[in-house]
């Protein structure tokens, strides 16, 4: 039986629910509570899955949820753990945006203490993830350079496409090439039918903000639209991941 490691090299994701303070001040407390309770159910499902997996295999991610912050930490530095935290980030981003909760974040790697019994969570990895997500200027999750070094094996798996190289918008410096989590693959995985697309979900967010904050929505719409196109890795000659176009 594998055990949870309290302090080790691991992957850490810091996810920030944006506009939470404004929501608390403007909305009825009970309405905010209902939203948070619904989100809590989704986060608990990640925890339940982790408890089931840790006994038999690697690739475990555990969540911490407090106020407007979701922290995800992996059990170790294995490829399976990296895949697990990426999947969790992708799924949570889609779930939050579907609920009208704009979210952004970053995934980093390094030594991190995650002692759930004593509620102690700290480390360089957490600081790196927190600092990077503050700079991000769209709704989504980016990879810190400490994780990009670890993506090589995953990027060679053609059946996986949650990782994408993208001209990512940042607040002060404009667009910078970064790997990001492509949460829009949910459209392909869930089978559309009459369900709203990722673009439909993001467009709804225009009704929740005005002025400068709408730039986040603009940038996210641009991201969603760009994910419909074939993507070329900056380090290779051919397509990194092939996305379906309207003509296919």
N, C-alpha and C positions, 0 to 999 in steps of 0.2 A: 504494500500500500504506500502510495506517495503521500508526503506531507507538505503542507504549505510552508514555504520558506519565508521567515519574517524579514530577513535582510539578505539581499542578493542582487546580482545583475539582472535587471528585468525591464520590460517595456511598460511605459506609463503614458496614459492619455488623460489630458486635462480638457474637459468640455465645459463651456460657459453658456448658460441660457441667457440670451441677451434681452434687455428690456424688462428684466424681472422686477426691479425696483419700481419702475413706472407702472407695471401691471398691478403690483401690490397696492400702490397708492390710488389707482384709478378704478380698479375693479372691486367688486364685493369680495370680502374675505372668503366667504363660503365658495364662491365661484373659483377663486384661485386654488383653494384647497382641493376641489374636485379635480382640477387639472393635475395638480401635484400628486394626488392619490393615483390617478390613472398612469402617470409617468412612473410612479413607484412600482406599479405592477410589472411594467416592462423591465425595469431595472432588476427587480427581484427574480425575474425569469433568467437573467444572466447569472445571478448568484446560484440559483437552483441547478442550472446546467453545469456550473463549475463544481459544485459539490458532488455531482454525479460522475463527472469526468476525472476528478483528481485521484480517485481510487484506482483507476484503470489505465490512464494515459496522460501524456503531457498535453500542453496546449490549453491552459486554464486561465481564465480572466475573471477577476472578482471586482465588483463595483463598490464605490462609496458615494452616497448621495446626500448632499446637505445644501439647503437653501437653493441657490441658482447654479450650483456646481456639481458636475458628475466626474468622479475620478475612477479610472479603470486601471488596474494593475495586473500584470501577468505573473504567473508563478515562477517563471525562469526566463532564460534568454534563448530558448529553443525556437526553431523555425515554426513549430506548431503553435507556440505561444504568440509569436508575431502574427500568424494567420488568424488566431483567435481574437486578438485585440483589434485587428483591422476589421474583421467581420462584425464585431460588437459596435465599433465606431460607425460603420456604414449603416447598420440596422438602426442604431439609436438616432443618428442624424435624420434618417428618413422618418422615424416615428415622431421625433420632436417637431419637425417641420410639418408633418401631417396634422399635428395637434395645434399648429399655429404658434409653436415655440421656436423662434429663430435661435440657432445654436452654431457655435464655432469652437474650434479646438486644435490641439496639436498632440502628436505622439512622439515621445522621446525615449531614449534608452540610457541606462546607467544604474549605478547602485542606488537602491531605494529600500527603505524600511517600510513595510506594510504589515503592522501588527494589529490585526483586527480585534484581538482580545483586549488590548490596552488602548485601542483607538489612537495609535501612533503612526503617522504617515509623514515621512520627510525624506529628502534626498535631492541630489543634483538633478536627477531625471525629472522630478516634479517641478523644480524651478525652471528648467529648460523648457518644459512643455507649457507651463504657465506664461513664461515670458514671450514665447513665440506666438501663442494664440492671441495675445494682446495686440500684436501687430497685424493680424489677418483682417482683411477687409471684404470678406464675403462669408456666406454661411456654408461651412464645411470644415474639414479637418486636414491639416497639413502635416508632413513628416519633418521632424528635426533632422539635421544632417547626421546625428548619431544613429538614427534609424535607417537613413538612406544607404548607409554602408552595409546594412543587414538585408536589404531588399533584393539583392542579386539573385538568390535562389528562387524567391517567389516570382520575380519578373520573368523567369524562364519557363514558368508553368503557364502554358497557353490557355488552360481552362480557367485560370484565375485572372480577373481584371479589375479588382478593387483598387489597385495602385496605378496611378496615371501621372505622367509628367505634364505639367500645366503651367502656363504663364499666370502665376497666382497674384492677385491684387493685395498689396500691403498699404497700410495707411499713409506712411510718409514718403515712400520711395517708388510707388507705382507697382508695376508688374515685375515679378521675379520668378525665374524658372524654379519650381519646386515639385516634388512628388506630393500628390494629395490622394485622399481617399475618395474614390468615385462611388458615392452612395446612389447615383442614378441607375446603377445596374439593377436596382430593385424593380424598375419598370420591366426589365427582361425576365426577372426571376418570378415575379408574382403573376404574370399573365394579365394583360391589361383588361380586356373585356370592357366593362363599363366603369372600371375604376379610374379615379383621377390619375393623371400622369405626374411625374415629378415637376414638370413645368407648370401644370395646373396648380400644384401645391405651393410652389414658390410665388406664382402670380398673386395668389390670395394674400400674401404678406404685404402687398402694396396697400391693402386696406387697413393696415395696422400701424403704419408709420408715415410721417411727412418730412419734407425737407431733407437735410443731410443724411439722416438714417436710411432714406430710400436708396442711397448709393449701394448699401449692402445688398438690397434686393436686386438692383440693376446688375451688380457684379455676379450675383448668384444665377440670375437668368442667363447671363452670358456663359457661365460655366456649364449649366445644364444643356444649353443649345450646342456648345462645343463638344460635349460628350457623345453626340450623335455621329461625329465624324471619325475617320481613321486617325490614329495618333502615331507619331513617329518619335521614337526615343532620341534624345540628343546625343546618345552614345552609340547608336547603331544606325545602320543604313536602311533597314526595313521597318515596317510597322511594329510597334511594341504590342499593341492590342488592337484587334480589329472590331470596331463598333458597327452595328448595322446602320445603314443609311436608308432614307425613304425609298430609294430605288431598288433595294434588295428584298 
